[in-house]
Amino acid sequence: MPASPSTARAINDRLALRLLQQEGPLTAGQLKQLTGLSRPTVADLVERLTASGLIAVVGEAGEQRRGPNARLYGIVADRAHLAALDVRTEGVAVVVSDLVGRVLAEASVPIDGATGTGSAVEQAVRLVERVVKEAGADRLHTVGIGAPGLIDPATGELRVSTGLPQWHRRLVAALQERLPEARVSVENETNLAALAEQRDGAARDRDTFVLLWLGHGTGAAVVLDGTLRRGASGGTGEIGFLPVPGTAALPSATDCAGGFHSLAGAAAVAELAGEYGLAAEPADPPAVGLVRAAVTAAGAGAGEREPSARFLDALADRVAVGVASVVAILDPGCVVLGGEIGHAGGTVLADRVQARIARMSPLSTEVRPGLLGGGAVLRGALLTARDRAQDELFAPPER
């Protein structure tokens, strides 16, 4: 059955808006060419979107051209302002952007573990308010938050976890209270990192892949056939709890010590480097600096028996245990080593892990380094906030 005129108009409008988002300002003629719509249809949608305040004339195409056909139309970027938060155990980072994703202001603040819940929440909320003011935004339309831990798939709320600060859960409610007009949502940090790597990073050509997060903690995000999989309880990818050989005990329901985290978390990586006599650069977090220094030494032609090379081999052995488990169950074809440590390891670490997986598994698997590092969480939170805002603002008005 053919679409009704109103439905067809809504489809055409959203198509044009998405093209303007992806391509930047376009003329009506360029919209006609890219959409395949007729000239009158494009003229009508341009008039509708302009009247609704979603697009405006932002310039003209070509130095010599003038007139209606030369007008460049672009999305009205300040129609809505968005915020993204990366909430870590040790602090929070905030970025504020306009509707097209242009960053207007950003900042971060460390939060000491000994800080009380109320004080920690107040620090984080004040940071958001300060960055919003610096961005010149009157209010926020959408706020996306990335946080460690499980997100309840039924409620979208961060679940209670004994391993995380209480202020993480209180922060979402506090932001909603202080920013009553904003749509506030929270997502697992590793899931957001995977979405960012798929849109802007190492997995842009993959509909199916797994991102293995290697940072302060460990985690995994699973994308199958283009869809992020969260699991029945929101726990897909809690690989830190995976029982693995080489640890002193088994993990428990409340503590991942003894699981994969004990092999590949930042503290374990720093301890492993110490066994090879390596020292970290003071400017970096210890594990990140140690991996980066070892990779630099390997790139400078350090022999295979040099401490840096042997450390990278030992680290690859550990990481391969987690990757092999993921590959055996999901067969994703591609695993991205994300997080600060995965990014620092680059292709040197990824190639070592891939070589080990080729020996351990009959399933062909490409191992790639993440391109966005620790910034992937903030980028993913901003992308999801922008998508949510655009879905609402670009939706046809109810009749």
Buried (B, 14 or more C-beta within 10 A) or exposed (E): EEEEEEEEBBEBBBBBBEBBBEEEBBBBBBBBEBBEBEEEBBBBBBEBBBEBEBBBBBEBBEEEEEEEEBBBBBBBBBBBBBBBBBBBBEBBBBBBBBBBBEEBBBBBEEBEEEBEBEEBBBBBBEBBBBBBEEBEBEEBBBBBBBBBBBBBEEEEBBBEBEBBBBBBBBBBEBBEEEBEEBBBBBBBBBBBBBBBBBBBBBBEEBEBBBBBBBBBBBBBBBBBEEEBBBEEEBBBBBBBBBEBEEBEEEBEEEBBBBBBBBBBBBEBBBEBBBEBEBEBEEEBBBBBBBBBBBBBBBEEEBEEEBBBBBBBBBBBBBBBBBBBBBBEEBEBBBBBBBBBBBBBBBBBBBBBBBEBBBEBBEBEBBBBBBBBBBBBBBBBBBBBBBBBBBEEBBEBEEE
